[in-house]
């Protein structure tokens, strides 16, 4: 190991950088917090979405609302309502946690939180917030969410699947949902785009699911280029967006007992093809006053459209998709 490497580590730079006492959660003033933040910015770039108050008036982005605060309120309100306000009793998993906003917030409420994030730049930003806020009840792992399983991560009361489902291609999108079911004990919050047309059908375990193909990366994109595209998949060049009804059918087939859509708290600027659903993992209700349904009874929601109506709807939705993509571009800058 060279002396230059050692000196770089002591300055807080390079792969062997040393975390100062300030970064471990010891009380810091605004200047010290800003210094720690700028070290991360220098190495990994500015925060792109998650605006976290690090203390002493220092924010990861700025003092003005950035947009994700509204969704954060929605998610925390759902968890609060469904847990009777006992967030401190929950073990929560945040999948593809980005810069850590949701996990950090829930950890501040006393929950035991595990975050999984695939990109090093996002991971380091989340870790900085954890250190400065001195949160011992959140652990963030660098991993691909497709590796999720009980043996590796255990069980969770609540699973957050926010902004990741539509970045996966088939069959990964289906195995991913199955893995979520296996680790979830109470409910899963899914915030996702859905397909507004049924142009592609995929058969998984003898069931048909409809949706459309979405381009995540150009075919010639290198691994380094994919790593820099913070608002795209980790590696797959294409993703499969399920239609709304196919997503519901999929969740039902896999064993979730009921699914609900959140309307309040409202997200005024939410894209027209994006929704927040809550999938419950409960026990099948037993009827008392009428004939029982067959144990395996399930009625799929209709999804396949006639050629005429599919073409007519596509003409309308193509314009809406362009508008939705423009909104996402304006909000995230890519």
Secondary structure, DSSP 8 states (H G I E B T S, - for coil): --HHHHHHHHTT-STT----TGGGT----HHHHHHHHHHHHHHH---SS---EEETTEESS-SS--SHHHHHHHHHHHHHHHTTT-GGG-EEEEET-TTSHHHHHHHHTT-EEEEEES-HHHHHHHHHHHHHTT-SSEEEEE--GGG--HHHH--EEEEEEES-GGG--TTHHHHHHHHHHHHEEEEEEEEEE-BSS--EEEEETTEEEEEEEEE-S-TT--HHHHHH-TTS-SS-SEEEEEBHHHHHHHHHHHT--EEEE--SS--TT--TTEEEEEEE-------SSS----TT----------HHHHHHHHHHHHHHHHHHHHHHHHHH--
